Amino acid sequence: MPGYDPAPDELVDDDVWSMVEATGDYVGQRAEGIEMGDVVVRGGRWSGAVLEGLRAFDVTFEDCDLSGLTLHEDPVLQTVTFRRCRLDGATFAGARLRDVRFEGCAFGEGNLRMLDAERVTFDDTVLTGADFHAAKLHEVRVENCDLRGSDWTKARLQSVDLRGSRLEDLRGADALRGATVDSAQVVSLALSFAVALGLNVVDDDSG
């Protein structure tokens, strides 16, 4: 991009990326304390990379392979967009997200345990089997996403909109109390709520 420098070829501890465009291969690399500001990551391969204590502000990841990426040690992402990225099996456990968007991504089996998310949007994103255990979500929109088999046990939701998303076979569905859904989703949620409430659901075969 005009005005943007190429990113380093390797991840280095405590490095600062500013006004750079990254298109390279960082598969399996590991670093801690990286700070990114005004960065574009386009078509890069980051599968299996481990970033400890990442700080990312005004960053766009576009058409990237981030499968198996691990963010830990209190990562912070603010004004970050993931567009058409593969995030299957990625770990964002304990991450703090502010004004973050996931658009057209694959995030199946993602580890989002204890996520702290505010003003976050998941749009047309596959989240099958994702783990939101004990996540804290405030002003979060999950639009036209596939949430089948995801785990919401002990999650805390405030102003969360799930309309248009697939909600079958959820675990910990009672944590969705107060979320907004549409009338068509109520039927698909019924069994998950019954399981969460400890009801025994049996077919009547008496006659």
Secondary structure, 3 states (H helix, E strand, C coil): CCCCEECCCCCCCCCEEEEEEECCECCCCEEECCEEEEEEEECCECCCCEEECCEEEEEEEECCECCCCEEECCCEEEEEEEECCECCCCECCCCEEECCEEECCECCCCECCCCEEEEEEEECCECCCCECCCCEEEEEEEECCECCCCECCCCEEEEEECCCCECCCCECHHHHCCCECCHHHHHHHHHHHHHHCCCCCCCCCCC
